[in-house]
Amino acid sequence: MKGFEKSPLERPLISATVFPMSQVAELLKEASKLDPLDRAELVSSLLEDLDPRPHWVPDEEVFRRLEDLKSGRVKGLSEEEFREACGRS
């Protein structure tokens, strides 16, 4: 099919100057003003809308993981390490 030789990620993007700021861009701009806890709640809510399976973890699992961190059995990541691991450094 003509026009589908490249994946969507390889196709050139349309310049943002041609169209006004998108609704998503406006939402992102406003969301960036939220405090970290509200931003985390927003992200969690949006993810649940995309995936109907709940992102719920039983309390026992939370306490076990917390104890693993406190005891040193596992090592947490710094924010910088986390961002790097996600490819956002």
N, CA, C and O atoms as CSV, one atom per row, in Angstrom:
chain,resi,resn,atom,element,x,y,z
A,1,MET,N,N,0.820,-1.179,0.000
A,1,MET,CA,C,0.000,0.000,0.000
A,1,MET,C,C,0.864,1.242,0.000
A,1,MET,O,O,1.836,1.331,0.751
A,2,LYS,N,N,0.525,2.171,-0.814
A,2,LYS,CA,C,1.303,3.394,-0.897
A,2,LYS,C,C,1.098,4.222,0.381
A,2,LYS,O,O,-0.021,4.359,0.874
A,3,GLY,N,N,2.205,4.770,0.905
A,3,GLY,CA,C,2.127,5.590,2.105
A,3,GLY,C,C,2.328,4.806,3.384
A,3,GLY,O,O,2.480,5.395,4.454
A,4,PHE,N,N,2.330,3.467,3.288
A,4,PHE,CA,C,2.497,2.650,4.481
A,4,PHE,C,C,3.807,1.888,4.468
A,4,PHE,O,O,3.958,0.892,5.176
A,5,GLU,N,N,4.754,2.352,3.666
A,5,GLU,CA,C,6.041,1.682,3.597
A,5,GLU,C,C,6.801,1.840,4.902
A,5,GLU,O,O,7.548,0.944,5.296
A,6,LYS,N,N,6.621,2.969,5.578
A,6,LYS,CA,C,7.319,3.249,6.828
A,6,LYS,C,C,6.344,3.158,7.983
A,6,LYS,O,O,5.144,3.386,7.824
A,7,SER,N,N,6.876,2.821,9.151
A,7,SER,CA,C,6.023,2.802,10.333
A,7,SER,C,C,5.650,4.234,10.686
A,7,SER,O,O,6.316,5.163,10.231
A,8,PRO,N,N,4.604,4.442,11.486
A,8,PRO,CA,C,4.212,5.799,11.869
A,8,PRO,C,C,5.334,6.564,12.572
A,8,PRO,O,O,5.401,7.789,12.478
A,9,LEU,N,N,6.203,5.856,13.267
A,9,LEU,CA,C,7.299,6.514,13.975
A,9,LEU,C,C,8.374,7.015,13.026
A,9,LEU,O,O,9.144,7.909,13.380
A,10,GLU,N,N,8.438,6.448,11.819
A,10,GLU,CA,C,9.454,6.845,10.857
A,10,GLU,C,C,8.973,7.958,9.923
A,10,GLU,O,O,9.777,8.593,9.241
A,11,ARG,N,N,7.651,8.190,9.898
A,11,ARG,CA,C,7.105,9.226,9.028
A,11,ARG,C,C,7.368,10.607,9.621
A,11,ARG,O,O,7.382,10.758,10.843
A,12,PRO,N,N,7.574,11.599,8.791
A,12,PRO,CA,C,7.805,12.944,9.326
A,12,PRO,C,C,6.560,13.472,10.020
A,12,PRO,O,O,5.437,13.187,9.606
A,13,LEU,N,N,6.770,14.246,11.083
A,13,LEU,CA,C,5.661,14.846,11.811
A,13,LEU,C,C,5.236,16.140,11.147
A,13,LEU,O,O,6.056,16.826,10.536
A,14,ILE,N,N,3.973,16.475,11.260
A,14,ILE,CA,C,3.473,17.746,10.746
A,14,ILE,C,C,3.903,18.827,11.713
A,14,ILE,O,O,3.800,18.646,12.926
A,15,SER,N,N,4.369,19.913,11.214
A,15,SER,CA,C,4.845,21.008,12.044
A,15,SER,C,C,3.741,21.505,12.964
A,15,SER,O,O,2.603,21.692,12.534
A,16,ALA,N,N,4.081,21.720,14.237
A,16,ALA,CA,C,3.114,22.200,15.216
A,16,ALA,C,C,2.693,23.637,14.933
A,16,ALA,O,O,1.678,24.097,15.456
A,17,THR,N,N,3.453,24.346,14.119
A,17,THR,CA,C,3.095,25.734,13.828
A,17,THR,C,C,1.911,25.836,12.874
A,17,THR,O,O,1.311,26.903,12.742
A,18,VAL,N,N,1.573,24.740,12.210
A,18,VAL,CA,C,0.464,24.756,11.270
A,18,VAL,C,C,-0.873,24.709,12.013
A,18,VAL,O,O,-1.844,25.324,11.571
A,19,PHE,N,N,-0.932,23.995,13.123
A,19,PHE,CA,C,-2.157,23.804,13.870
A,19,PHE,C,C,-2.024,24.408,15.263
A,19,PHE,O,O,-0.918,24.471,15.800
A,20,PRO,N,N,-3.137,24.855,15.862
A,20,PRO,CA,C,-3.068,25.369,17.234
A,20,PRO,C,C,-2.704,24.242,18.196
A,20,PRO,O,O,-2.788,23.064,17.849
A,21,MET,N,N,-2.297,24.621,19.416
A,21,MET,CA,C,-1.900,23.641,20.422
A,21,MET,C,C,-3.020,22.607,20.596
A,21,MET,O,O,-4.189,22.966,20.730
A,22,SER,N,N,-2.657,21.351,20.591
A,22,SER,CA,C,-3.655,20.293,20.707
A,22,SER,C,C,-4.210,20.232,22.120
A,22,SER,O,O,-3.620,20.753,23.067
A,23,GLN,N,N,-5.332,19.598,22.232
A,23,GLN,CA,C,-5.965,19.442,23.537
A,23,GLN,C,C,-5.053,18.651,24.483
A,23,GLN,O,O,-4.974,18.965,25.670
A,24,VAL,N,N,-4.372,17.638,23.969
A,24,VAL,CA,C,-3.458,16.847,24.789
A,24,VAL,C,C,-2.314,17.713,25.300
A,24,VAL,O,O,-1.942,17.628,26.471
A,25,ALA,N,N,-1.760,18.539,24.431
A,25,ALA,CA,C,-0.669,19.419,24.851
A,25,ALA,C,C,-1.133,20.379,25.936
A,25,ALA,O,O,-0.393,20.662,26.879
A,26,GLU,N,N,-2.352,20.876,25.805
A,26,GLU,CA,C,-2.894,21.774,26.828
A,26,GLU,C,C,-3.068,21.038,28.155
A,26,GLU,O,O,-2.750,21.576,29.216
A,27,LEU,N,N,-3.573,19.810,28.090
A,27,LEU,CA,C,-3.746,19.011,29.305
A,27,LEU,C,C,-2.398,18.719,29.964
A,27,LEU,O,O,-2.264,18.802,31.185
A,28,LEU,N,N,-1.402,18.377,29.147
A,28,LEU,CA,C,-0.066,18.105,29.690
A,28,LEU,C,C,0.520,19.336,30.371
A,28,LEU,O,O,1.150,19.236,31.424
A,29,LYS,N,N,0.306,20.484,29.765
A,29,LYS,CA,C,0.800,21.737,30.335
A,29,LYS,C,C,0.162,21.977,31.702
A,29,LYS,O,O,0.850,22.349,32.654
A,30,GLU,N,N,-1.137,21.768,31.799
A,30,GLU,CA,C,-1.839,21.965,33.071
A,30,GLU,C,C,-1.443,20.895,34.087
A,30,GLU,O,O,-1.244,21.201,35.263
A,31,ALA,N,N,-1.327,19.649,33.641
A,31,ALA,CA,C,-0.964,18.558,34.551
A,31,ALA,C,C,0.424,18.766,35.134
A,31,ALA,O,O,0.683,18.361,36.267
A,32,SER,N,N,1.314,19.385,34.387
A,32,SER,CA,C,2.678,19.607,34.887
A,32,SER,C,C,2.694,20.579,36.064
A,32,SER,O,O,3.691,20.657,36.782
A,33,LYS,N,N,1.616,21.314,36.272
A,33,LYS,CA,C,1.527,22.253,37.386
A,33,LYS,C,C,1.065,21.582,38.682
A,33,LYS,O,O,1.147,22.182,39.754
A,34,LEU,N,N,0.579,20.338,38.588
A,34,LEU,CA,C,0.101,19.620,39.771
A,34,LEU,C,C,1.264,19.191,40.654
A,34,LEU,O,O,2.392,19.024,40.191
A,35,ASP,N,N,0.961,19.015,41.944
A,35,ASP,CA,C,2.006,18.494,42.827
A,35,ASP,C,C,2.203,17.010,42.508
A,35,ASP,O,O,1.334,16.392,41.892
A,36,PRO,N,N,3.336,16.433,42.922
A,36,PRO,CA,C,3.663,15.046,42.537
A,36,PRO,C,C,2.591,14.016,42.894
A,36,PRO,O,O,2.343,13.103,42.107
A,37,LEU,N,N,1.953,14.137,44.050
A,37,LEU,CA,C,0.931,13.149,44.423
A,37,LEU,C,C,-0.289,13.234,43.512
A,37,LEU,O,O,-0.841,12.210,43.109
A,38,ASP,N,N,-0.708,14.450,43.190
A,38,ASP,CA,C,-1.844,14.605,42.277
A,38,ASP,C,C,-1.496,14.125,40.873
A,38,ASP,O,O,-2.343,13.549,40.190
A,39,ARG,N,N,-0.264,14.354,40.438
A,39,ARG,CA,C,0.168,13.873,39.119
A,39,ARG,C,C,0.168,12.349,39.086
A,39,ARG,O,O,-0.249,11.747,38.096
A,40,ALA,N,N,0.637,11.721,40.173
A,40,ALA,CA,C,0.643,10.252,40.247
A,40,ALA,C,C,-0.782,9.715,40.212
A,40,ALA,O,O,-1.050,8.707,39.557
A,41,GLU,N,N,-1.694,10.380,40.910
A,41,GLU,CA,C,-3.101,9.957,40.892
A,41,GLU,C,C,-3.688,10.090,39.491
A,41,GLU,O,O,-4.430,9.217,39.041
A,42,LEU,N,N,-3.359,11.176,38.807
A,42,LEU,CA,C,-3.828,11.384,37.441
A,42,LEU,C,C,-3.315,10.281,36.512
A,42,LEU,O,O,-4.076,9.717,35.726
A,43,VAL,N,N,-2.032,9.983,36.610
A,43,VAL,CA,C,-1.431,8.939,35.774
A,43,VAL,C,C,-2.091,7.597,36.047
A,43,VAL,O,O,-2.432,6.866,35.118
A,44,SER,N,N,-2.269,7.276,37.323
A,44,SER,CA,C,-2.891,6.008,37.688
A,44,SER,C,C,-4.297,5.909,37.105
A,44,SER,O,O,-4.686,4.869,36.572
A,45,SER,N,N,-5.046,6.983,37.207
A,45,SER,CA,C,-6.410,7.006,36.672
A,45,SER,C,C,-6.414,6.824,35.160
A,45,SER,O,O,-7.228,6.072,34.624
A,46,LEU,N,N,-5.509,7.509,34.475
A,46,LEU,CA,C,-5.442,7.379,33.018
A,46,LEU,C,C,-5.047,5.967,32.602
A,46,LEU,O,O,-5.592,5.429,31.639
A,47,LEU,N,N,-4.108,5.368,33.318
A,47,LEU,CA,C,-3.703,4.001,33.003
A,47,LEU,C,C,-4.850,3.020,33.195
A,47,LEU,O,O,-5.030,2.102,32.396
A,48,GLU,N,N,-5.619,3.216,34.251
A,48,GLU,CA,C,-6.753,2.325,34.482
A,48,GLU,C,C,-7.792,2.464,33.384
A,48,GLU,O,O,-8.463,1.490,33.042
A,49,ASP,N,N,-7.936,3.662,32.824
A,49,ASP,CA,C,-8.863,3.842,31.707
A,49,ASP,C,C,-8.395,3.083,30.468
A,49,ASP,O,O,-9.216,2.604,29.687
A,50,LEU,N,N,-7.076,2.973,30.286
A,50,LEU,CA,C,-6.534,2.248,29.133
A,50,LEU,C,C,-6.595,0.743,29.327
A,50,LEU,O,O,-6.828,-0.003,28.377
A,51,ASP,N,N,-6.387,0.303,30.552
A,51,ASP,CA,C,-6.336,-1.124,30.868
A,51,ASP,C,C,-7.376,-1.397,31.953
A,51,ASP,O,O,-7.186,-1.000,33.102
A,52,PRO,N,N,-8.465,-2.066,31.603
A,52,PRO,CA,C,-9.520,-2.267,32.591
A,52,PRO,C,C,-9.114,-3.148,33.778
A,52,PRO,O,O,-9.813,-3.174,34.791
A,53,ARG,N,N,-8.000,-3.864,33.663
A,53,ARG,CA,C,-7.559,-4.666,34.804
A,53,ARG,C,C,-7.064,-3.714,35.887
A,53,ARG,O,O,-6.318,-2.781,35.589
A,54,PRO,N,N,-7.457,-3.928,37.118
A,54,PRO,CA,C,-7.037,-3.007,38.178
A,54,PRO,C,C,-5.539,-3.097,38.447
A,54,PRO,O,O,-4.938,-4.165,38.332
A,55,HIS,N,N,-4.949,-1.966,38.805
A,55,HIS,CA,C,-3.538,-1.923,39.174
A,55,HIS,C,C,-3.440,-1.945,40.689
A,55,HIS,O,O,-2.744,-1.129,41.294
A,56,TRP,N,N,-4.131,-2.868,41.278
A,56,TRP,CA,C,-4.235,-2.979,42.715
A,56,TRP,C,C,-3.240,-4.008,43.214
A,56,TRP,O,O,-3.051,-5.054,42.593
A,57,VAL,N,N,-2.610,-3.711,44.329
A,57,VAL,CA,C,-1.670,-4.629,44.957
A,57,VAL,C,C,-2.162,-4.851,46.387
A,57,VAL,O,O,-2.473,-3.885,47.084
A,58,PRO,N,N,-2.239,-6.102,46.834
A,58,PRO,CA,C,-2.707,-6.353,48.205
A,58,PRO,C,C,-1.774,-5.709,49.238
A,58,PRO,O,O,-0.570,-5.593,49.009
A,59,ASP,N,N,-2.335,-5.298,50.363
A,59,ASP,CA,C,-1.549,-4.680,51.429
A,59,ASP,C,C,-0.365,-5.552,51.840
A,59,ASP,O,O,0.723,-5.043,52.109
A,60,GLU,N,N,-0.578,-6.856,51.887
A,60,GLU,CA,C,0.496,-7.769,52.301
A,60,GLU,C,C,1.706,-7.631,51.386
A,60,GLU,O,O,2.848,-7.642,51.847
A,61,GLU,N,N,1.452,-7.503,50.092
A,61,GLU,CA,C,2.535,-7.343,49.113
A,61,GLU,C,C,3.250,-6.009,49.318
A,61,GLU,O,O,4.476,-5.942,49.239
A,62,VAL,N,N,2.492,-4.960,49.578
A,62,VAL,CA,C,3.077,-3.640,49.812
A,62,VAL,C,C,3.989,-3.690,51.040
A,62,VAL,O,O,5.125,-3.217,50.990
A,63,PHE,N,N,3.494,-4.261,52.139
A,63,PHE,CA,C,4.290,-4.322,53.367
A,63,PHE,C,C,5.524,-5.214,53.204
A,63,PHE,O,O,6.584,-4.920,53.756
A,64,ARG,N,N,5.382,-6.305,52.444
A,64,ARG,CA,C,6.538,-7.184,52.202
A,64,ARG,C,C,7.613,-6.434,51.429
A,64,ARG,O,O,8.793,-6.499,51.775
A,65,ARG,N,N,7.204,-5.720,50.382
A,65,ARG,CA,C,8.174,-4.972,49.576
A,65,ARG,C,C,8.820,-3.849,50.385
A,65,ARG,O,O,10.017,-3.595,50.255
A,66,LEU,N,N,8.033,-3.184,51.210
A,66,LEU,CA,C,8.582,-2.134,52.065
A,66,LEU,C,C,9.613,-2.712,53.027
A,66,LEU,O,O,10.675,-2.123,53.231
A,67,GLU,N,N,9.303,-3.857,53.616
A,67,GLU,CA,C,10.248,-4.500,54.532
A,67,GLU,C,C,11.504,-4.939,53.787
A,67,GLU,O,O,12.605,-4.841,54.329
A,68,ASP,N,N,11.359,-5.418,52.562
A,68,ASP,CA,C,12.521,-5.791,51.749
A,68,ASP,C,C,13.439,-4.580,51.538
A,68,ASP,O,O,14.662,-4.699,51.603
A,69,LEU,N,N,12.832,-3.419,51.285
A,69,LEU,CA,C,13.625,-2.189,51.124
A,69,LEU,C,C,14.315,-1.792,52.424
A,69,LEU,O,O,15.511,-1.497,52.442
A,70,LYS,N,N,13.541,-1.788,53.519
A,70,LYS,CA,C,14.086,-1.367,54.812
A,70,LYS,C,C,15.211,-2.279,55.280
A,70,LYS,O,O,16.194,-1.815,55.858
A,71,SER,N,N,15.066,-3.579,55.030
A,71,SER,CA,C,16.059,-4.538,55.502
A,71,SER,C,C,17.310,-4.570,54.628
A,71,SER,O,O,18.351,-5.081,55.042
A,72,GLY,N,N,17.204,-4.024,53.427
A,72,GLY,CA,C,18.346,-4.045,52.524
A,72,GLY,C,C,18.377,-5.257,51.607
A,72,GLY,O,O,19.311,-5.413,50.820
A,73,ARG,N,N,17.357,-6.126,51.699
A,73,ARG,CA,C,17.299,-7.300,50.810
A,73,ARG,C,C,17.201,-6.870,49.349
A,73,ARG,O,O,17.705,-7.550,48.455
A,74,VAL,N,N,16.551,-5.741,49.121
A,74,VAL,CA,C,16.489,-5.168,47.778
A,74,VAL,C,C,16.915,-3.716,47.868
A,74,VAL,O,O,16.812,-3.091,48.923
A,75,LYS,N,N,17.391,-3.191,46.764
A,75,LYS,CA,C,17.837,-1.802,46.719
A,75,LYS,C,C,16.879,-1.018,45.836
A,75,LYS,O,O,16.563,-1.437,44.722
A,76,GLY,N,N,16.424,0.108,46.332
A,76,GLY,CA,C,15.565,0.972,45.544
A,76,GLY,C,C,16.394,1.763,44.547
A,76,GLY,O,O,17.623,1.760,44.601
A,77,LEU,N,N,15.715,2.431,43.648
A,77,LEU,CA,C,16.378,3.270,42.656
A,77,LEU,C,C,16.213,4.735,43.039
A,77,LEU,O,O,15.172,5.145,43.552
A,78,SER,N,N,17.243,5.503,42.785
A,78,SER,CA,C,17.095,6.952,42.918
A,78,SER,C,C,16.231,7.430,41.756
A,78,SER,O,O,15.999,6.689,40.801
A,79,GLU,N,N,15.759,8.665,41.841
A,79,GLU,CA,C,14.956,9.202,40.744
A,79,GLU,C,C,15.766,9.208,39.452
A,79,GLU,O,O,15.246,8.901,38.379
A,80,GLU,N,N,17.033,9.558,39.567
A,80,GLU,CA,C,17.897,9.583,38.373
A,80,GLU,C,C,18.054,8.183,37.784
A,80,GLU,O,O,17.977,8.016,36.567
A,81,GLU,N,N,18.276,7.171,38.636
A,81,GLU,CA,C,18.402,5.788,38.158
A,81,GLU,C,C,17.115,5.325,37.498
A,81,GLU,O,O,17.142,4.651,36.469
A,82,PHE,N,N,15.973,5.695,38.103
A,82,PHE,CA,C,14.674,5.310,37.556
A,82,PHE,C,C,14.483,5.920,36.168
A,82,PHE,O,O,14.086,5.231,35.228
A,83,ARG,N,N,14.767,7.208,36.049
A,83,ARG,CA,C,14.608,7.886,34.756
A,83,ARG,C,C,15.531,7.256,33.705
A,83,ARG,O,O,15.132,7.063,32.557
A,84,GLU,N,N,16.745,6.944,34.102
A,84,GLU,CA,C,17.681,6.311,33.164
A,84,GLU,C,C,17.171,4.938,32.726
A,84,GLU,O,O,17.254,4.582,31.551
A,85,ALA,N,N,16.639,4.165,33.693
A,85,ALA,CA,C,16.128,2.841,33.371
A,85,ALA,C,C,14.928,2.912,32.428
A,85,ALA,O,O,14.674,1.979,31.666
A,86,CYS,N,N,14.192,4.023,32.483
A,86,CYS,CA,C,13.032,4.224,31.604
A,86,CYS,C,C,13.411,4.916,30.301
A,86,CYS,O,O,12.554,5.190,29.461
A,87,GLY,N,N,14.705,5.195,30.139
A,87,GLY,CA,C,15.152,5.860,28.921
A,87,GLY,C,C,14.841,7.345,28.916
A,87,GLY,O,O,14.693,7.942,27.850
A,88,ARG,N,N,14.740,7.951,30.094
A,88,ARG,CA,C,14.399,9.369,30.184
A,88,ARG,C,C,15.499,10.192,30.829
A,88,ARG,O,O,15.221,11.212,31.458
A,89,SER,N,N,16.734,9.765,30.681
A,89,SER,CA,C,17.827,10.510,31.319
A,89,SER,C,C,18.184,11.746,30.549
A,89,SER,O,O,19.084,12.485,30.949
